[in-house]
Amino acid sequence: MYGKGEAPPSSVLGQVLNHFNGASKSALFGGFGHLSVLQSKLHPTQDRIHHLAFEGALKTATHLDILERDATGRIEERIVQRHGLCQRTQDMPHFCDAKSEEMQVDVWKTDPEWFKPWFNTKAYHVLYGHRSEFEATHAVSTLSAQGVLGQPARVLDAGCGAGRHARALAKEGWSVEAFDLSEASIHEARAMETSNIAYHCLDLRDLLSQTKWHASFDLVTNFFTSLGYFDEEAEHEAVVKGFVTALKPGGKLLVDFLNVPQVEANLVASETVSKQGTMFHIHRRIHEGWVEKSIQFEWEGNPQHHVERVRALDRPHLTELLMRFGLEVRHIWGDYDLNEWTPSSPRCMILAELPTALT
């Protein structure tokens, strides 16, 4: 329910209210004989719920044993009757009736172009600011040390985000052109000035129209699941066709995508993550061919809600998509140490090559 090493919300009531997006106390607690006792004990600087005990009680007990610690260190036990599991998450208490179904729908409402506004928010960069420069450097240096990318020449980093892989490629001697649709990400990338990199703001689907880049690159990279956001298969085809068109004959394409079987087996359905004073309430599911992530939080006093959606493109789908446009798959790895792919691997990283002469 919470990220590793993170504390739960500071009060029981606060946790419930946050979970149900500010539903009224009467709606949440109607019929609870212990409400007055519970409310009288809650204090934002005093109350703590033991994370593991709370999770265990939710999953195994008929009643919830909620432990409250006050300022003097006394521990008192309060028993709250459990009214069943939440229809939305299956792990929070189901305190409301009619609202549950409505919220179950609302939590997954999104826009097909969700990535355009979300990637340009400050909150996005707060939530994902942990993405490691070291991880990117390690991945690129390992690929380079194994010689699988070829001799450093000209590379296009497609969907570059804030430029961590572009910087790693430049350090390995590549001349880098990098682009992302997020102006905020490109602004952040340019702020970390590195020689041999030119940054551009561009949608992946528009790569094909960049005639100045046709047959110009020895390598095209697409790191960290920067593909698969679009509703129509034709849009994914346009992206791959853009990759192929940008490559020189004999050039290589590296696609680094999530590994669908691993995601299915290890999906964390819900958690709350605290970043720089903001509590992000996150729900995940795999639904109708999409890996979806609902993110709710408050920003500058206003409620915010974004839903990320990525096509669940598994290894066969990805390889077939690349081969459809004349690419030849050379290798598939399962992580940034270049171990062989297995269903339990954290990544699905495909190296393909454009033949020097298409037959």
VOBA-1610 file (N, C-alpha, C; in pm, whole numbers, padded with zeros to 5 digits, always signed):
BEGIN
Met+00081-00120+00000Met+00000+00000+00000Met+00085+00126+00000Tyr+00201+00120+00065Tyr+00293+00233+00067Tyr+00425+00191+00007Gly+00503+00291-00040Gly+00636+00263-00091Gly+00726+00215+00020Lys+00830+00141-00017Lys+00922+00086+00080Lys+00985+00197+00162Gly+00980+00181+00293Gly+01044+00277+00382Gly+00963+00402+00405Glu+00838+00410+00355Glu+00759+00531+00371Glu+00651+00512+00476Ala+00623+00621+00549Ala+00522+00616+00653Ala+00384+00629+00593Pro+00284+00568+00658Pro+00145+00590+00615Pro+00100+00729+00651Pro-00019+00771+00602Pro-00070+00903+00639Pro-00074+00917+00790Ser-00072+01044+00840Ser-00051+01069+00980Ser-00170+01036+01066Ser-00289+01014+01011Ser-00403+00976+01093Ser-00491+00879+01019Val-00562+00798+01098Val-00654+00701+01038Val-00758+00773+00954Leu-00820+00876+01014Leu-00923+00950+00943Leu-00866+01016+00818Gly-00746+01071+00828Gly-00684+01132+00711Gly-00660+01033+00601Gln-00621+00911+00638Gln-00598+00808+00536Gln-00728+00776+00462Val-00835+00757+00539Val-00962+00724+00478Val-01011+00837+00389Leu-01003+00960+00440Leu-01050+01075+00362Leu-00969+01090+00235Asn-00837+01073+00243Asn-00754+01082+00123Asn-00793+00975+00023His-00815+00854+00072His-00845+00743-00018His-00975+00765-00095Phe-01072+00826-00030Phe-01199+00847-00095Phe-01219+00991-00142Asn-01107+01059-00167Asn-01111+01191-00232Asn-01202+01291-00161Gly-01195+01290-00027Gly-01266+01393+00047Gly-01413+01365+00069Ala-01456+01239+00060Ala-01595+01209+00091Ala-01626+01252+00234Ser-01752+01288+00260Ser-01789+01341+00391Ser-01768+01237+00500Lys-01743+01285+00623Lys-01724+01194+00735Lys-01849+01111+00760Ser-01966+01173+00743Ser-02089+01099+00768Ser-02107+00986+00668Ala-02068+01010+00541Ala-02078+00904+00440Ala-01981+00793+00469Leu-01860+00831+00516Leu-01756+00732+00540Leu-01783+00649+00665Phe-01832+00714+00770Phe-01838+00649+00900Phe-01980+00624+00953Gly-02080+00641+00864Gly-02216+00617+00909Gly-02232+00479+00968Gly-02288+00471+01089Gly-02310+00343+01153Gly-02194+00293+01236Phe-02083+00368+01245Phe-01969+00324+01324Phe-01986+00369+01468Gly-02003+00275+01560Gly-02019+00309+01700Gly-01895+00369+01761His-01778+00343+01702His-01652+00390+01759His-01608+00524+01702Leu-01693+00589+01618Leu-01650+00711+01549Leu-01609+00819+01648Ser-01691+00842+01753Ser-01659+00951+01846Ser-01528+00924+01918Val-01503+00797+01952Val-01376+00763+02017Val-01261+00786+01922Leu-01279+00741+01798Leu-01175+00756+01697Leu-01143+00902+01671Gln-01248+00983+01650Gln-01225+01124+01621Gln-01157+01195+01738Ser-01194+01158+01862Ser-01137+01227+01978Ser-00990+01199+01993Lys-00942+01087+01940Lys-00802+01050+01958Lys-00713+01097+01845Leu-00771+01135+01730Leu-00688+01168+01615Leu-00622+01303+01632His-00494+01308+01599His-00418+01433+01602His-00308+01422+01500Pro-00293+01520+01408Pro-00200+01506+01296Pro-00055+01487+01337Thr-00017+01528+01457Thr+00123+01512+01497Thr+00143+01396+01592Gln+00035+01327+01626Gln+00046+01223+01728Gln+00021+01082+01675Asp-00075+01070+01583Asp-00120+00936+01546Asp-00033+00873+01440Arg-00003+00745+01460Arg+00072+00667+01362Arg+00007+00529+01352Ile-00001+00477+01232Ile-00050+00341+01214Ile+00068+00255+01174His+00087+00145+01241His+00197+00057+01202His+00163-00006+01068His+00246+00023+00970His+00220-00012+00830His+00193-00161+00812Leu+00283-00246+00859Leu+00269-00388+00834Leu+00151-00448+00910Ala+00131-00404+01033Ala+00018-00454+01110Ala-00113-00416+01044Phe-00120-00294+00991Phe-00241-00246+00926Phe-00271-00329+00802Glu-00165-00352+00717Glu-00184-00433+00597Glu-00230-00574+00633Gly-00165-00633+00735Gly-00200-00768+00775Gly-00343-00777+00824Ala-00385-00678+00899Ala-00523-00678+00950Ala-00624-00668+00838Leu-00592-00586+00737Leu-00683-00570+00625Leu-00705-00701+00553Lys-00601-00780+00541Lys-00609-00900+00461Lys-00659-01021+00540Thr-00641-01023+00675Thr-00666-01145+00748Thr-00769-01135+00859Ala-00800-01015+00909Ala-00883-01005+01029Ala-01027-00974+00996Thr-01118-01017+01086Thr-01257-00978+01074Thr-01274-00834+01117His-01194-00790+01213His-01193-00653+01260His-01057-00593+01233Leu-01053-00460+01227Leu-00926-00389+01212Leu-00874-00350+01349Asp-00754-00393+01381Asp-00691-00351+01505Asp-00603-00231+01475Ile-00650-00112+01510Ile-00578+00011+01479Ile-00509+00060+01605Leu-00379+00070+01599Leu-00302+00115+01715Leu-00271+00263+01702Glu-00304+00338+01804Glu-00276+00481+01803Glu-00177+00512+01914Arg-00074+00587+01882Arg+00025+00626+01982Arg+00013+00777+02003Asp-00010+00820+02128Asp-00022+00962+02153Asp+00113+01019+02195Ala+00116+01150+02227Ala+00242+01220+02250Ala+00319+01164+02369Thr+00250+01101+02466Thr+00318+01048+02583Thr+00369+00907+02561Gly+00345+00853+02444Gly+00395+00721+02410Gly+00302+00608+02448Arg+00182+00638+02501Arg+00088+00533+02537Arg+00027+00470+02411Ile+00004+00342+02414Ile-00059+00272+02302Ile-00197+00225+02345Glu-00297+00263+02270Glu-00432+00219+02298Glu-00489+00150+02175Glu-00568+00050+02199Glu-00626-00027+02089Glu-00768+00017+02064Arg-00799+00040+01937Arg-00935+00074+01898Arg-00981-00028+01793Ile-01094-00084+01813Ile-01147-00183+01718Ile-01252-00116+01630Val-01232-00125+01499Val-01328-00070+01404Val-01381-00186+01320Gln-01514-00201+01316Gln-01573-00310+01240Gln-01543-00293+01092Arg-01490-00395+01030Arg-01464-00390+00886Arg-01590-00417+00808His-01617-00331+00709His-01737-00344+00627His-01706-00404+00490Gly-01600-00482+00479Gly-01566-00543+00351Gly-01455-00469+00281Leu-01411-00521+00169Leu-01301-00461+00094Leu-01352-00360-00006Cys-01269-00259-00029Cys-01304-00155-00125Cys-01314-00213-00266Gln-01419-00180-00338Gln-01434-00228-00475Gln-01326-00172-00566Arg-01266-00062-00524Arg-01170+00005-00610Arg-01031-00057-00600Thr-00988-00092-00479Thr-00850-00136-00462Thr-00837-00275-00405Gln-00945-00327-00341Gln-00942-00456-00275Gln-00847-00462-00156Asp-00803-00347-00104Asp-00721-00356+00015Asp-00750-00248+00118Met-00830-00146+00085Met-00870-00047+00184Met-01010-00080+00236Pro-01044-00045+00360Pro-01178-00074+00410Pro-01285-00007+00325His-01395-00075+00307His-01504-00024+00224His-01601+00053+00313Phe-01577+00184+00331Phe-01656+00263+00423Phe-01780+00326+00360Cys-01788+00326+00227Cys-01902+00391+00164Cys-01968+00296+00066Asp-02092+00325+00030Asp-02167+00232-00052Asp-02183+00283-00194Ala-02275+00379-00216Ala-02304+00424-00353Ala-02184+00489-00417Lys-02096+00550-00339Lys-01984+00622-00397Lys-01878+00529-00454Ser-01869+00406-00406Ser-01762+00317-00447Ser-01762+00291-00596Glu-01878+00259-00652Glu-01886+00227-00795Glu-01848+00348-00879Glu-01895+00465-00839Glu-01863+00587-00912Glu-01713+00614-00909Met-01651+00596-00791Met-01508+00622-00781Met-01426+00518-00855Gln-01477+00395-00861Gln-01408+00291-00934Gln-01393+00331-01081Val-01496+00396-01136Val-01491+00443-01274Val-01402+00566-01285Asp-01420+00662-01195Asp-01347+00787-01202Asp-01197+00769-01194Val-01151+00672-01116Val-01008+00658-01093Val-00933+00622-01221Trp-01006+00568-01322Trp-00940+00529-01447Trp-00976+00618-01566Lys-01049+00727-01543Lys-01081+00817-01653Lys-00954+00884-01704Thr-00939+00891-01835Thr-00819+00952-01891Thr-00848+01006-02030Asp-00746+01072-02085Asp-00749+01128-02219Asp-00652+01047-02305Pro-00686+01014-02430Pro-00591+00940-02513Pro-00455+01008-02526Glu-00453+01140-02514Glu-00326+01214-02523Glu-00279+01254-02382Trp-00298+01167-02285Trp-00268+01195-02144Trp-00126+01241-02120Phe-00033+01193-02201Phe+00110+01219-02180Phe+00148+01364-02208Lys+00073+01433-02293Lys+00110+01570-02327Lys+00100+01665-02207Pro-00015+01672-02138Pro-00018+01760-02021Pro+00063+01705-01903Trp+00057+01574-01879Trp+00119+01515-01760Trp+00271+01530-01762Phe+00335+01504-01875Phe+00481+01511-01882Phe+00532+01654-01866Asn+00445+01751-01882Asn+00488+01892-01870Asn+00459+01952-01733Thr+00409+01872-01638Thr+00380+01925-01505Thr+00502+01914-01414Lys+00507+02003-01316Lys+00612+01994-01214Lys+00595+01867-01131Ala+00469+01830-01107Ala+00443+01712-01025Ala+00500+01585-01087Tyr+00493+01574-01219Tyr+00551+01457-01288Tyr+00700+01445-01257His+00769+01557-01263His+00914+01555-01240His+00947+01535-01092Val+00856+01574-01004Val+00874+01544-00862Val+00859+01394-00837Leu+00753+01335-00894Leu+00725+01193-00872Leu+00836+01105-00928Tyr+00887+01140-01047Tyr+00984+01053-01113Tyr+01127+01107-01109Gly+01152+01201-01021Gly+01287+01258-01011Gly+01392+01159-00964His+01346+01043-00910His+01441+00943-00860His+01508+00865-00972Arg+01456+00878-01094Arg+01514+00799-01203Arg+01663+00830-01215Ser+01739+00726-01213Ser+01881+00736-01181Ser+01969+00767-01302Glu+02053+00868-01283Glu+02157+00896-01382Glu+02254+00778-01388Phe+02281+00721-01271Phe+02372+00605-01265Phe+02317+00489-01347Glu+02187+00461-01335Glu+02126+00352-01410Glu+02144+00371-01560Ala+02122+00494-01607Ala+02137+00522-01750Ala+02282+00506-01794Thr+02373+00559-01713Thr+02516+00548-01746Thr+02560+00402-01747His+02512+00326-01650His+02547+00184-01643His+02496+00109-01766Ala+02371+00135-01805Ala+02315+00065-01921Ala+02394+00095-02047Val+02422+00222-02071Val+02493+00261-02193Val+02638+00212-02191Ser+02704+00223-02077Ser+02844+00179-02070Ser+02855+00027-02087Thr+02758-00048-02036Thr+02759-00193-02052Thr+02737-00231-02198Leu+02642-00166-02262Leu+02619-00190-02405Leu+02743-00157-02487Ser+02808-00047-02451Ser+02927-00005-02525Ser+03042-00102-02502Ala+03060-00144-02377Ala+03170-00236-02345Ala+03155-00370-02417Gln+03030-00412-02438Gln+03006-00538-02510Gln+03014-00521-02662Gly+03025-00396-02707Gly+03041-00370-02849Gly+02916-00391-02932Val+02798-00399-02867Val+02677-00434-02942Val+02616-00314-03015Leu+02658-00194-02978Leu+02604-00075-03045Leu+02687-00031-03164Gly+02804-00089-03181Gly+02894-00047-03287Gly+02983+00067-03241Gln+03070+00112-03329Gln+03159+00223-03298Gln+03081+00353-03284Pro+03115+00435-03184Pro+03042+00562-03168Pro+03045+00646-03294Ala+02929+00689-03336Ala+02916+00773-03454Ala+02799+00868-03428Arg+02691+00856-03504Arg+02578+00947-03489Arg+02457+00870-03438Val+02397+00917-03327Val+02286+00848-03264Val+02168+00943-03245Leu+02047+00888-03260Leu+01923+00961-03231Leu+01859+00896-03109Asp+01845+00972-03000Asp+01778+00922-02881Asp+01634+00970-02884Ala+01543+00880-02917Ala+01401+00913-02940Ala+01322+00892-02812Gly+01255+00999-02766Gly+01186+00994-02638Gly+01287+01005-02525Cys+01366+01110-02527Cys+01485+01121-02441Cys+01454+01167-02299Gly+01329+01212-02271Gly+01300+01264-02137Gly+01392+01379-02103Ala+01447+01376-01982Ala+01537+01483-01937Ala+01681+01460-01978Gly+01705+01362-02066Gly+01835+01349-02131Gly+01937+01261-02063Arg+01895+01177-01968Arg+01998+01100-01896Arg+02069+00998-01985His+01996+00933-02075His+02062+00839-02167His+02139+00913-02276Ala+02088+01028-02319Ala+02160+01108-02418Ala+02296+01150-02363Arg+02300+01192-02236Arg+02427+01232-02175Arg+02522+01113-02164Ala+02466+00997-02131Ala+02551+00878-02121Ala+02608+00840-02258Leu+02529+00851-02362Leu+02579+00823-02497Leu+02687+00921-02538Ala+02667+01049-02506Ala+02767+01150-02540Ala+02900+01121-02470Lys+02894+01075-02346Lys+03017+01042-02272Lys+03090+00924-02334Glu+03017+00839-02405Glu+03080+00726-02473Glu+03132+00763-02611Gly+03118+00891-02649Gly+03176+00938-02775Gly+03079+00955-02889Trp+02949+00932-02865Trp+02850+00948-02970Trp+02816+01095-02992Ser+02786+01130-03116Ser+02729+01260-03149Ser+02578+01244-03145Val+02511+01315-03053Val+02373+01283-03016Val+02275+01391-03062Glu+02170+01346-03130Glu+02048+01424-03148Glu+01943+01357-03059Ala+01872+01436-02978Ala+01776+01378-02884Ala+01649+01460-02886Phe+01534+01392-02873Phe+01408+01467-02873Phe+01307+01403-02778Asp+01213+01486-02733Asp+01103+01444-02648Asp+00986+01538-02673Leu+00863+01490-02648Leu+00748+01578-02671Leu+00729+01677-02558Ser+00791+01652-02441Ser+00773+01738-02324Ser+00869+01856-02326Glu+00813+01976-02336Glu+00897+02096-02331Glu+00967+02108-02196Ala+00898+02067-02089Ala+00958+02074-01955Ala+01079+01982-01946Ser+01069+01862-02004Ser+01182+01769-02001Ser+01299+01820-02083Ile+01270+01876-02199Ile+01377+01931-02283Ile+01443+02050-02216His+01364+02133-02149His+01421+02246-02074His+01516+02195-01966Glu+01474+02090-01895Glu+01560+02032-01791Glu+01687+01973-01851Ala+01673+01906-01964Ala+01789+01845-02030Ala+01890+01952-02073Arg+01840+02059-02131Arg+01929+02165-02178Arg+02000+02236-02064Ala+01937+02234-01945Ala+01999+02299-01829Ala+02125+02226-01784Met+02135+02097-01817Met+02255+02018-01784Met+02340+02007-01910Glu+02406+02116-01942Glu+02476+02129-02070Glu+02584+02022-02086Thr+02579+01955-02199Thr+02677+01853-02235Thr+02713+01871-02381Ser+02841+01862-02411Ser+02884+01877-02550Ser+02837+01757-02632Asn+02824+01777-02760Asn+02786+01672-02856Asn+02641+01628-02845Ile+02555+01713-02785Ile+02411+01681-02780Ile+02331+01800-02830Ala+02236+01774-02919Ala+02139+01874-02961Ala+02001+01823-02925Tyr+01925+01902-02847Tyr+01793+01862-02801Tyr+01683+01928-02885His+01573+01854-02905His+01460+01903-02982His+01330+01861-02915Cys+01225+01939-02935Cys+01091+01906-02885Cys+01011+01849-03002Leu+00971+01721-02991Leu+00908+01653-03104Leu+00829+01533-03053Asp+00713+01509-03113Asp+00632+01391-03087Asp+00690+01273-03166Leu+00697+01157-03103Leu+00749+01038-03171Leu+00677+01012-03304Arg+00548+01040-03307Arg+00470+01012-03428Arg+00507+01103-03544Asp+00579+01212-03514Asp+00619+01307-03618Asp+00761+01285-03667Leu+00827+01183-03615Leu+00965+01157-03657Leu+00974+01133-03807Leu+00877+01062-03861Leu+00879+01028-04003Leu+00883+01152-04092Ser+00828+01263-04045Ser+00822+01385-04127Ser+00952+01467-04120Gln+01047+01426-04039Gln+01173+01501-04025Gln+01270+01458-04136Thr+01251+01513-04253Thr+01330+01471-04369Thr+01479+01497-04351Lys+01514+01594-04269Lys+01657+01625-04246Lys+01728+01508-04178Trp+01652+01417-04115Trp+01712+01305-04043Trp+01703+01173-04120His+01646+01174-04239His+01632+01048-04312His+01768+00988-04344Ala+01781+00857-04311Ala+01904+00781-04338Ala+02029+00849-04283Ser+02016+00907-04162Ser+02125+00988-04106Ser+02195+00926-03986Phe+02139+00821-03925Phe+02192+00775-03797Phe+02242+00630-03802Asp+02352+00610-03732Asp+02409+00475-03717Asp+02337+00397-03608Leu+02272+00472-03519Leu+02202+00409-03407Leu+02081+00495-03369Val+01967+00430-03343Val+01850+00496-03284Val+01819+00424-03155Thr+01800+00499-03046Thr+01768+00440-02917Thr+01631+00489-02870Asn+01560+00400-02802Asn+01430+00433-02743Asn+01427+00366-02605Phe+01477+00439-02505Phe+01497+00383-02372Phe+01374+00400-02283Phe+01361+00310-02187Phe+01276+00321-02070Phe+01128+00342-02104Thr+01076+00248-02184Thr+00933+00245-02216Thr+00883+00380-02266Ser+00944+00427-02372Ser+00901+00553-02435Ser+00820+00526-02560Leu+00764+00408-02569Leu+00683+00364-02682Leu+00555+00304-02625Gly+00452+00294-02708Gly+00333+00222-02666Gly+00224+00305-02603Tyr+00231+00438-02615Tyr+00134+00525-02549Tyr+00006+00546-02629Phe+00001+00500-02752Phe-00102+00546-02844Phe-00217+00446-02860Asp-00335+00498-02891Asp-00455+00415-02902Asp-00453+00323-03023Glu-00404+00375-03134Glu-00415+00301-03260Glu-00284+00231-03296Glu-00296+00108-03345Glu-00177+00035-03390Glu-00106+00110-03502Ala-00181+00182-03583Ala-00120+00260-03692Ala-00024+00365-03639Glu-00052+00418-03519Glu+00037+00517-03460Glu+00169+00453-03417His+00162+00332-03361His+00285+00262-03326His+00364+00224-03451Glu+00293+00189-03555Glu+00360+00160-03682Glu+00431+00283-03737Ala+00368+00399-03724Ala+00431+00523-03771Ala+00558+00552-03693Val+00558+00522-03564Val+00678+00544-03482Val+00792+00454-03530Val+00763+00325-03546Val+00868+00232-03589Val+00915+00266-03730Lys+00824+00305-03817Lys+00863+00345-03952Lys+00954+00468-03946Gly+00928+00558-03851Gly+01015+00674-03831Gly+01155+00632-03788Phe+01162+00533-03696Phe+01294+00480-03655Phe+01370+00427-03776Val+01300+00345-03855Val+01364+00281-03971Val+01411+00386-04071Thr+01329+00485-04096Thr+01363+00589-04193Thr+01484+00671-04148Ala+01501+00687-04016Ala+01613+00766-03964Ala+01745+00691-03970Leu+01739+00557-03980Leu+01861+00476-03979Leu+01930+00474-04115Lys+02062+00473-04110Lys+02140+00440-04229Lys+02127+00290-04256Pro+02144+00246-04379Pro+02151+00101-04403Pro+02262+00040-04316Gly+02229-00068-04247Gly+02324-00129-04154Gly+02317-00069-04014Gly+02234+00036-03995Gly+02220+00098-03864Gly+02141+00012-03768Lys+02153+00043-03639Lys+02091-00040-03535Lys+01986+00039-03457Leu+01884-00034-03410Leu+01779+00022-03326Leu+01779-00053-03194Leu+01777+00021-03082Leu+01765-00039-02950Leu+01635+00010-02887Val+01544-00085-02858Val+01418-00054-02792Val+01420-00117-02653Asp+01402-00035-02550Asp+01401-00079-02411Asp+01261-00061-02356Phe+01191-00173-02332Phe+01049-00169-02296Phe+01028-00249-02167Leu+00915-00223-02100Leu+00880-00305-01984Leu+00860-00450-02029Asn+00873-00542-01937Asn+00854-00684-01967Asn+00717-00727-01916Val+00624-00747-02006Val+00484-00767-01969Val+00464-00885-01873Pro+00523-01004-01896Pro+00499-01114-01800Pro+00546-01079-01659Gln+00657-01007-01647Gln+00708-00968-01516Gln+00614-00867-01449Val+00562-00774-01527Val+00467-00675-01474Val+00341-00745-01425Glu+00289-00839-01503Glu+00168-00912-01464Glu+00188-00988-01333Ala+00306-01047-01317Ala+00333-01129-01199Ala+00361-01048-01074Asn+00403-00923-01089Asn+00449-00845-00974Asn+00378-00712-00958Leu+00261-00698-01018Leu+00190-00571-01014Leu+00153-00533-00870Val+00191-00413-00830Val+00150-00358-00700Val+00022-00280-00725Ala-00090-00330-00674Ala-00221-00273-00708Ala-00238-00132-00656Ser-00184-00102-00538Ser-00200+00033-00483Ser-00089+00064-00384Glu-00054+00190-00377Glu+00044+00239-00281Glu+00032+00390-00271Thr+00088+00445-00165Thr+00097+00589-00149Thr+00245+00624-00138Val+00288+00718-00222Val+00428+00758-00228Val+00440+00904-00187Ser+00533+00934-00099Ser+00557+01072-00055Ser+00683+01125-00124Lys+00668+01236-00196Lys+00782+01298-00263Lys+00778+01449-00240Gln+00880+01501-00176Gln+00895+01645-00154Gln+00768+01706-00094Gly+00709+01635+00003Gly+00591+01686+00073Gly+00459+01660+00004Thr+00460+01597-00112Thr+00337+01564-00184Thr+00309+01415-00172Met+00185+01381-00136Met+00143+01242-00126Met+00076+01201-00257Phe+00136+01107-00327Phe+00082+01055-00452Phe+00012+00922-00424His-00119+00917-00447His-00197+00795-00425His-00209+00723-00559Ile-00149+00606-00567Ile-00128+00538-00695Ile-00202+00405-00697His-00273+00380-00806His-00338+00251-00830His-00292+00200-00967Arg-00277+00069-00977Arg-00230+00007-01103Arg-00320-00109-01142Arg-00331-00132-01270Arg-00401-00249-01320Arg-00356-00278-01462Ile-00384-00399-01508Ile-00370-00435-01650Ile-00513-00460-01699His-00553-00382-01800His-00694-00381-01839His-00707-00365-01990Glu-00768-00463-02054Glu-00797-00457-02198Glu-00673-00422-02281Gly-00562-00486-02249Gly-00440-00468-02327Gly-00355-00348-02290Trp-00390-00282-02178Trp-00314-00166-02131Trp-00258-00191-01991Val-00138-00143-01967Val-00086-00131-01831Val-00119+00011-01786Glu-00202+00023-01681Glu-00254+00153-01641Glu-00210+00188-01499Lys-00189+00318-01479Lys-00145+00369-01349Lys-00220+00498-01321Ser-00306+00496-01220Ser-00383+00614-01179Ser-00310+00685-01066Ile-00292+00816-01080Ile-00214+00894-00984Ile-00299+01012-00938Gln-00327+01017-00808Gln-00407+01125-00750Gln-00326+01195-00641Phe-00335+01327-00637Phe-00257+01404-00541Phe-00312+01546-00535Glu-00264+01622-00440Glu-00296+01765-00432Glu-00172+01845-00472Trp-00194+01951-00551Trp-00084+02038-00593Trp-00129+02183-00575Glu-00057+02253-00490Glu-00091+02393-00458Glu-00237+02406-00417Gly-00284+02311-00336Gly-00418+02315-00281Gly-00527+02263-00372Asn-00493+02218-00492Asn-00593+02171-00587Asn-00578+02021-00613Pro-00689+01946-00614Pro-00681+01803-00643Pro-00640+01779-00788Gln-00553+01683-00809Gln-00503+01649-00943Gln-00521+01499-00966His-00545+01464-01090His-00560+01322-01125His-00507+01299-01266His-00414+01207-01279His-00360+01170-01410His-00357+01018-01420Val-00388+00966-01537Val-00381+00822-01561Val-00282+00796-01675Glu-00177+00721-01643Glu-00080+00679-01745Glu-00127+00546-01805Arg-00112+00534-01936Arg-00152+00411-02005Arg-00045+00374-02107Val+00002+00250-02098Val+00100+00199-02194Val+00049+00066-02247Arg+00055+00049-02376Arg+00014-00077-02435Arg+00097-00192-02378Ala+00031-00302-02344Ala+00100-00421-02293Ala+00160-00497-02411Leu+00264-00438-02470Leu+00330-00499-02587Leu+00432-00602-02536Asp+00400-00728-02553Asp+00491-00832-02505Asp+00599-00859-02608Arg+00689-00948-02575Arg+00804-00976-02663Arg+00762-01015-02804Pro+00669-01109-02823Pro+00630-01143-02961Pro+00572-01024-03038His+00490-00943-02971His+00429-00827-03038His+00538-00727-03079Leu+00630-00700-02989Leu+00736-00603-03019Leu+00824-00650-03134Thr+00867-00774-03127Thr+00956-00824-03233Thr+00885-00827-03369Glu+00757-00868-03369Glu+00682-00869-03495Glu+00666-00728-03550Leu+00643-00631-03460Leu+00627-00492-03504Leu+00754-00440-03570Leu+00869-00473-03514Leu+00996-00428-03572Leu+01022-00498-03706Met+00996-00627-03711Met+01022-00704-03833Met+00927-00663-03946Arg+00811-00612-03910Arg+00713-00569-04010Arg+00770-00462-04103Phe+00868-00387-04054Phe+00926-00277-04133Phe+01071-00305-04174Gly+01101-00433-04185Gly+01228-00473-04244Gly+01344-00483-04149Leu+01323-00462-04020Leu+01431-00475-03923Leu+01456-00622-03890Glu+01580-00655-03864Glu+01616-00791-03824Glu+01657-00790-03677Val+01588-00869-03596Val+01617-00874-03452Val+01746-00951-03430Arg+01842-00886-03363Arg+01974-00946-03338Arg+01986-01006-03199His+01923-00942-03101His+01936-00993-02965His+01825-00935-02877Ile+01789-01010-02772Ile+01692-00963-02673Ile+01748-00991-02534Trp+01763-00884-02457Trp+01813-00896-02319Trp+01701-00867-02220Gly+01725-00908-02095Gly+01623-00891-01992Gly+01655-00787-01888Asp+01773-00725-01897Asp+01808-00621-01800Asp+01927-00541-01852Tyr+01969-00441-01774Tyr+02077-00352-01817Tyr+02216-00412-01797Asp+02222-00532-01738Asp+02348-00606-01731Asp+02363-00700-01851Leu+02266-00696-01940Leu+02263-00776-02063Leu+02253-00926-02035Asn+02179-00962-01930Asn+02144-01102-01911Asn+02035-01140-02011Glu+02031-01268-02044Glu+01933-01315-02141Glu+01791-01291-02089Trp+01701-01262-02183Trp+01561-01238-02147Trp+01496-01366-02096Thr+01417-01352-01988Thr+01328-01458-01940Thr+01195-01392-01906Pro+01088-01469-01886Pro+00961-01408-01847Pro+00968-01326-01718Ser+01062-01358-01631Ser+01074-01285-01504Ser+01174-01170-01509Ser+01231-01142-01625Ser+01326-01032-01638Ser+01257-00898-01616Pro+01329-00799-01562Pro+01266-00668-01541Pro+01241-00589-01669Arg+01316-00615-01775Arg+01303-00540-01898Arg+01292-00633-02018Cys+01249-00576-02130Cys+01255-00644-02260Cys+01329-00549-02353Met+01459-00574-02373Met+01546-00482-02445Met+01591-00548-02576Ile+01545-00493-02687Ile+01561-00555-02819Ile+01658-00474-02903Leu+01758-00544-02957Leu+01851-00483-03053Leu+01815-00536-03192Ala+01784-00445-03283Ala+01752-00482-03421Ala+01841-00405-03516Glu+01848-00453-03640Glu+01938-00392-03739Glu+01865-00377-03871Leu+01892-00266-03938Leu+01838-00243-04073Leu+01936-00300-04173Pro+01898-00399-04251Pro+01991-00460-04347Pro+02046-00355-04444Thr+02166-00380-04496Thr+02226-00287-04590Thr+02153-00286-04723Ala+02089-00399-04753Ala+02009-00405-04876Ala+01879-00480-04843Leu+01765-00411-04855Leu+01637-00474-04827Leu+01598-00565-04942Thr+01550-00685-04907Thr+01508-00779-05012Thr+01358-00776-05028
//
